[in-house]
Amino acid sequence: MEGMDSVWPYFMVMGQGTLVGALACYFIIGKDRGWTKVSRKDHLLAMLAGLLWVVAFASLAISLKLLGMATAWPIANLNTIVTVVYSSLVLKEISIRQQRTK
């Protein structure tokens, strides 16, 4: 694939989409300044979550390039299975015994 040697074009497109989405939310929702009442800690956590998402997206783009779609896509979507198992077994969000009796 010509021109797909880098993940930077993806970041450029995502950055533009983020800017357009943020501006749309600002003008649609209004000029409510409620976000200024949120603590700095919450803002920092939100920025760290966004940074984690960007790193994960870049890793997915690189893995798709190196491994191919048939291998990388199932591995990338394994997080859903891990999340469901973790929430069921560790956090007890789904009662397995109760579901078996139905």
N, C-alpha and C positions, 0 to 999 in steps of 0.2 A: 504494500500500500504506500503509494507515494505521498509524502507530506504528513505521514502519521508517525514519524520517528520520535516525536516528543509529546509530552502531556501538556505542554504550555498552551497549545491552541484550545484545549478543553477548558483550562483555567480562564482564558480570555472570554470564551463564550459564557461560561458560568458566572464570571464576574459581571458581564453585561446583563445577564438575566437577573442576577441578584439586585443590581442597581435599578433596573426597570421595575422589578417587583416591589422593592422598598419604596420607590417614588409613587407607585400606584397605591400602595397601602397608605402612604402619607396623605395623598390627595383624596382618596376614597373615604378613609376613616375620619379624616379631619386633622386639624392641628392640635389635637388633644395632647397635652404634655404629661400624661400619666406615667410615661416611662422614666421621667425624672425623679419620681418618688421611689423607684426601685433602688435597692442598695447597690453599692459598688461591687460587693461580693457576687450578687446575682448577675450583674453585667459581665463580670469576669468569667463566671461559670458558663454563661451563654456564649461568650467569645471562645472559650476553650472547647465547648461542644462543637461550635462551627469549625474550629481548626481541626478537631478530630475527624469531623465529617469530610473535610477537604483532603486530609491525608488518606482516609479510607477510599475516597473516590479516585485519587491519584494512584493508589495501590491497585485498585480494580482496573484502571486503564492500563497500567503497566502489565498486570497479570494477563489481561486479555490479549495484549500485544505479544507477550512472550509465550504463553501457553496455548492460545487459541480459544475460541468461544466454547467449543465442546468440553474442554477441561476446566477452564477458569470460571465459567458461569455457575455450574453446580457447586463449586467450592465457595464462591462468593455468596450464594444463597443458603449455604449451610447455617448461617447465623440465625435464620428463622427456627430451624430445628433445635439448635442449641438454646435459644431463648425460651421456647416452649417447654423443653425438658427442664431447664433451670427453674422456670417459674412454677412448674408443676411439682417437682421433687423438693426443691430447696425452699422456695417461698410459699409453697402450699396454696397458690392462687386457684388451682383447680383441684377439687377433691376427687381423686381417682376412685376411691371406694364408692363415693356417692354416684359417680358416673357409671360404674359397673352395675349398680342395682337397677338402673333405669332400663 
